[in-house]
């Protein structure tokens, strides 16, 4: 039987229908989105409606607020309660049954169709063979299985805070919903990934352009990829299909364009059906994750008395329960907690009034008390998540810019920064509700500028401005090994390996064994089509894919073992 195969633009569901229904309006059996079957109709269009009243109501794809002058907006699909939907016939039930059967049976394929909306600049999808030559992935391969849960910390009195309850996004299983992943530690729990790479690197699945300028990396949930970029009229949030790279929507303007190192530097945070973004000039905005419509907006300077430093705001928003945190800095309080649904202010940390820096905070539970940990130029501080009161504070002097995110091992908090400052480890103790701190060591074994560090077991891995890539025992400060590797850059962890990415030159990416016994590289490749700017966006590994952002371009690689 002749069929038309296509994918749902909302959830990626594969659908197959007889060619005689080309041009007909159908409902996705997975997410109830109204779709139009591709191709020229052979007969009058037959509307297909949801099979029963119990099914989820159909959603319409978001219409652009101001479409590009170069392209007319796509036709608006008919709603289920439109006049056409009322003219039902027996063929409707047959069609719905057929679509459902085909959806269950599967049959993978990709439909590369540009779906950019709202922005003044369209995203372009380029074929995968425009990248480095490599063995192509199987077109009908199954998605990665659900990740195994992370193991609990043995015998410790502290643990990193879990991801938000809804961090899996809307309908997704595996996700990378925020800066440095589900637990904000730069670690993926996925398995079944490649243990070594061919000389050309892993297969390139897709490559897209149209993101605009900036250094935001990606967040992934619900089959969608989110990042920020600066277009001609200002900074925007972009949403792409994870499987194909097709643009689903771009938001209205978040804030002004420009900045020192042009463009946004924050990474979006996904929580359920909302996405939270921070523009480089303090515009703090919540968007609907499905449609890209703005839900609420605040400003870190105008609303909270904040003041950004030389390189603007770079922090990525943090979610805990019903709260979303940001760090305006300044005399009215370094951190602020807002109600994530309404944007209403819950508290501002008036006890702590340091000037803002570039660090993204973390959540941890130490001594049985949940706390948000943040680092400034003057101090390392833990605040009570419920009221913003200081739980403990440790003086720790930085220089010029403090950027890397802290990591926690049991009751040890490890921090590092560049400009010849180095690293510190503080042991935090609690007895009878009273907290005390003790510095275990301060050295220059890891002077990390901004590529971040990863904690695995009791070892910290990251690049040091002195000595290159370094493995350090977090409990003692002892260096296990140092190696030049790909040079200065960022790191992420998945399935026993470090994914290291150089920030300059060809932006080499390497696969390295995560072991304290020595530096063992399992392959490397050079990023194609370099922009010439610094590749500061951290790599992301999720759902068997490696994402690399370079200014206007985003690359997606298949790193699953075959």
N, C-alpha and C positions, 0 to 999 in steps of 0.2 A: 504493500500500500504506500502511495506517495505521501510523504510527511513533510511538515515544516517544523524545524526544531529551533527553539529560542530559549533565552533565559529571562526570568523575572528580574526586572531592574531594581526591585525592592529587596528581595532576599536571596537571589541567585538560583532559585529553584529551576531545574531543567524541565521544559514542557515540550510536548510533541503533539501536533494535531494534523489532521488531514489537510492537504493543500487547498481543498475547496473552501476552507474557512479562512483563507488569507484575507486580512483586512478586518476580520471580525473582532468584536470586543469580548474578551474573556476575563475570567477572574482567576488569579493565581490560587491553586488549591492549598498552598502552604501559608501565605500571608494575606490572602484576600485582596491584593492590589489589583485594580482594574488595568488591563493590558490590551494592546492591539496586536493581533497576529501579524508578523511582517509579511510583506509581499503584496502583489496586486490581487484583488478579489476576483474569483471566477464566477461569483454569484452575489446576490444581495447579502449584505452583512447580517449575521445572525447574532444578536446579543446573547451572551452566556452569563447567567447570574449564579449567585451562590446556591449550592444544592439544598440548603435547608435553613430555616430561621435560626437554628442553633449555631450556625457557622458564624465566625467573626465578621463584623461588618467590613465591606471593602473599603480600602483607603485609596485615595487618589494620589498620584505622584505630585510633589509640590510644584506649583506653577511659578515661573521666574517673576520676581518683582520688577526687574528692569532688564529684559533680554538684550543680548548683544545685538547691535545694529547690523552686524554682518550675517545674522541668522535669525529666521523667524522662529518663535517658540513652538515647541511640539504641540500637536492637537491635544486638547484636554479630553481625557477619556470620559465616557458616559458613566454617571453614577447609577447605582442600582435602583434608585427611585426616580430616574429620569423617565420621560415618556417612552423612549425606546425600550427601556428595561421592562415596561409593562406589557409589551406585545410578546408574550411567551408562546412557545410552540413545543410539541413533543420532542423536537430535535434538541432542545435545550438539555433535557435530562440525559439524553444519549451523549451529548458533547461533554457534559460535566463528568459523567462516569468515565468516559474515555480519557479526559485530562487527568483525573485522579489515578486511573490505572497506570498511565504512562509516567506520572510523577513518582509513583511508588517504584515502578520498575527501574527508573533512573535513565542513564544514557547521557554521559557527560559530553559537553562541547562548550565552546565559548562563542558568544556573539559580540563582536567589537563594534559598539555603536556609541558615539559620543553623546553624553547626556548632560553636558555642562549647562548650569543655570545660574541666573542672578548676577554673575560677575560680568565685568566688561571684557574679560579675556577667557577664551575657551581652553579647556584642557585638550591635548592631542595625545592619542594612544598610538604608539609606534610598535611595529612588529618585533617580537622577541629576537628575531635573527639579526637585528641591527646592533646587538651587543656582541660580546665575545663568543667565538665559536665554541660550542659545547654540545654534548649529547642532549637532545630535546627530551622533555619529560613526556610521559604517556598522556595523551589528551583525555583519556577516560579514567585516569587514576582517581581513587577514592580520596576524600579529605582525611587529614590526620585524625587519629582517634583522640578522645578526650585525654587531657593530661592527667598524670597521677598526682595525687595531693602531695604537697611539700611535707617532708618529714619534720617532726617537731624537734626543737632544740633539746639536746640531752642534758638533763641535770641543771639547767640554767634557771635564773630567777627572772629573766627578761626574754621577751620575744618581739620580733618586729610586728607591727600592727598588720592585720589581714587586710585584704582588698575590701572595698565597699561591698555590702551584701548584694548589690545589683551590678557589680562591676563587670559581669559577663556580658553586659549590654542587652539589647532587645533581641532575644532569640539566639544568641551565640553561645557556644560552649567554651572553646579555648578563646582567650582574649588577652590583649595587652592594653588595658584601658587607660593607662596614664603613664607619666614620666617614669622610666625604669621599671615598668611592668606591674603586674598585679599587686606585689608587695613592696613596690618602690625600692627594690634592691638590685635591679639589673639582671635578675635570674629568671629563666624560663624553666618550667618543670617538664617540658616535653621530652620525649624519648623517640627512638627510631629515626634519628637524623644521621646524615652522612658523617662517617668517621675520618674521611680524608677527601680532598678535592683533586680533580684533574687539573693539569696546568692552566687550562682556560677558566677554571673556577666552576661553580655550580651552574646549572642551566638558568638562563634568564627567561622568566615567564612573561614579563611585560615591562614596558618603560613608558612613562607619561611625562608630558610637559604641561605648563600652564599653572604651576603652583605659585609663581611669583617669587620675589626675593625674600630671603629670611633663613633662619637657622633652626626653626621648629622641626623636631622629629615627628614620628607618627604615633598615633594610638589606634588600636584595632579592636573592634567588638561587633558582634552581630553581622559579620560578613561585610563590614564597612571599614574604611581607612580614613582617619581624620588627621589633618595637619593645617598649619596656618601659613599664609604667604602674603606678600605685599604686591598688589596690582597697581594700576595707574592711579586709582582713586583712593587707595589706602589699604589697610590690612584686612584680610578676610579669613574666615574658616572655610576649609574645603572638605567635601565628603566624596569618597571614591568607592567603587565596587572592589572588594578585595580580590575577587577571582579574575577580573578582566582589566582593572584599572580605569574603567569608564567613570567619568565624573557623574555623580548623582545630583549634587547641588553645591553652590557656593553661597555663603551668607552675605547679607548686607555688610557695609563697612563696619569694622570693629572700632577702628581708630585711625588717627592720622598716619601718614607714611613718613619714612625717614628713620632717623636715629643714628647713633654712633654704631657702625656696622649695621647697614640698612636692613629693616624688616623685623618681624616678630621673632623672638628667641624662645618663647614659652611653648610647651607642648600641651595640647588639649587634654582634658580629663573627662572620661566618659563614665556616667553613672546612670544606669537604666536608660530612660528615654531622654536624658539631658546630656549636653556637652558644655563644659566650662572652660573659658578661654581668658587669657590675660594678654592684652596688647602691650607693645613696648613702652607706651606712654601712660599706662595705668588704667586703661579701659578694661573693666572686669565684667564679662558678659556671659550669660547663660543662654544656650540655644536649645531648641527642640532637635533631638538627634535624627528624627525621621525626615523632617521637612526643612530644617535650617532656619526656622523662624525664631526671632529673638523672644525670650521669655522675660528676662529682666536684665538690668544693667546698673553697675556701680562704677565709681572712679576712685582709685586708691589715693589720689591727691585731693581731689575736690571733696570727697565724702569722708575721708579718714585722716586728712592732714599729712599724707605721705610725701616723700620726696625721693625721686630716683637719683642714682649716682651716674657716673660717666657713661656707662653702657646701657642705660635705661633698665626697665624691669625685664627680668628673664625667668623668674620663678614660675613653676607649673603648679596650678591649684591642687589642693589636697582635700579629699573627701573622707569624712568619718561620720557614719550614721546620718543624721539630718543636717550636718554641718559641712560647710566648705570653707577652707582656710586660705588666707593670702597674707602677704607681709608688706604692707605699705611702708613701714619704718617711720621713725620720727617721734616727735614729742608727745603725740596723742596715743602712742602705743605701737610697738613694732609689728605685732600680729593682730589680725582681726578674724573673727568667726562669724559667718553669715548663715542664715537659714537657706539651705540649698534650693528649696522650693520657691521661696518668695524673694530672697535677697535681703531680708530684714537682718539688721545687725543683732547678733546675740551677745558678743563681747568684744572688747578691744583691750589688749594687754598693757594697761597704763603703767604697770610696775616696770615695764621694760621698754625703754625709749631710745635704743641705739638707732643709728642711721641704717637705711636699707642696704642689703647686699644682693647677691645673685644666687643664693642657695635655695633649693627646694626642700621643704621640711619632710620629716618622716613621722610615723606613728610607732609607738612601742609601749609595752607594758613592763614596767620595772617595779619590783616590790609590790605587785598586785594593783598598781595604779596606772590607768591608761593616760598617756601623755603624748603631746606633740613636741618633737625635738627640732630645734632650729639653731642655725649658726650665723652669727653676725661678725663684723670686723672686730668687735671687742669681747664677745662672750659666746659660750655654748649654753643654751637654756632649754629647760623642759617646762612646758606649761600644761596645766590641767585642761583637758579637752572640754570640760563642762563650763568652766568659768574664766579661763585665761590666767589664773593665778600661777605665779612661779612656784614650781615644785622644787627645783634645784637649779643652780646657776654656777658656772665655772668660768673664770676669766681665761680668755684665750685670744691673744692678739694676732690679727692678720695683717696683710700688707697689700695695698693697691686694690685687690679684688679677691673676695672669698667666694668660691663657686661650687666645689664638689659637694654632693649630698652625703651626710653622715651615714655610717653603718653601725649596727649593733650586734654584738656577740655576747650572749648571756647578759651579764650586767656591765659589759664593757662597751663604751661608746667611742668609736674611732672616727677622727676627723683629719682632713688633710687640705692643704691649699698651696698655691704657687707663690711666686715672687720670693723664693728662697726661705719660705716659712717652714715647710715640711709637715710632719704628722704628729698627732698626739693621741694617746689612749687614756681614757678616764674610767675608773671603776666607780660605779654608782651603787651605794649600799642603802638599805632601808631597814629601820628598826623602830617599831612602835609608831609608824607613820612619819618618822623623821628621816630625812635623806641627807647623806653625806657623800662627798666625792674625794677621790684620791687619784692623782695623776700617776699612771704606771710608767710612762716614758714620754719623751719628746725627742724626736730625731729628724734627720733629713734623708732618711732612706726612701721615703715616698714623698716627693714634692710634686703633687698633682695639680696642674693648672686648672683644667676643666674637663678632662676626658672621663673622670669618674673612676671609682674603684669597686671591685666585686669581692664580697666575703663568701668563701666556700669552706665549710667546716670551720677551722680556726685560722685560715690563711686569707690574707688580703692580696689581690692581684690588681695592678694598675700601672700606668706609666708614670715615671718620675723624671722631672727635669734634670735630675742628676743620676745618670746610670741607665736610663731607659726602662724597659718593662721589668717589673719587680714583683717578687713574691715575698711576703713578710708574715711572720707569725704574729697575729694580733695580740696574743697574750704576753709576749715578751719584747716585741719590736725587733726581733732578730730577722735579718735578711736570709732567705733561703736560696734565691738566685736573682741574677740580673741579666738582661739580654736586650740588644738593640731592637730586634723584631722589625716591625713595619715603621718604626719611628713614632714620634709623639702622636697621640690620638686617643680615641674612645674605645670602650670595651663593653661587651654584654656576654652573658653565659647561657649555654644550653647544652644538655646531654653530654656532660663531661668535658666540654670544650669552651675556650674563650674565643669570641669573635672580636678581633682587634682591627681597628680601622685608623689608618693614618689621616691626619688632618690636612696634609699638604701634598704637593707634587702630584703623582698619579693616583693618590688616595688608595694605596694598597690595602687589601683586606686579607687577614690571615686567620686560619683555624689552628688553635694552639691547645695542647693538652693542659687541662687545669689540674696540675699536680705540683706539690712542693718539691718533688725530687729533681726537677730540672725543666728547662725550656725545650719543648718538643713541638715543632711546627708541622702541621699535617697538610699544608697546602696554602697557596695565596694567589690572588689575582689582582689586577689593576682595574679600577672603575672606568668604564668607557665614558666618553663624551664629557670630560671634566669641565666644570664651569670656570675654573681658575680661582674661585674663592676658596676660603678655608672650609673644609668639610667637617664642621663642628657638630652637626646633628648626629646623635648616637645611633648606632645600628640597632635594629629591632628584629627579634626572632620569635615568630608565633605562627601556629598552624602550618608548620613545615616550610615557612617562607622567611627569607631574609630581606628586610627593607633597608634601602640606603637612600637618603635624601641628599641632594646637592643643588641648593638654590631652587631654580625653576623646575627641576627634574626629580622624579622619584623612580627608583629601580626596584623590582621585585624578583627575587631569585628563589628557585626550588632547592631546598636543602634537605629534603627527605631522602632516606636511604631507599634504594629501589628494591 
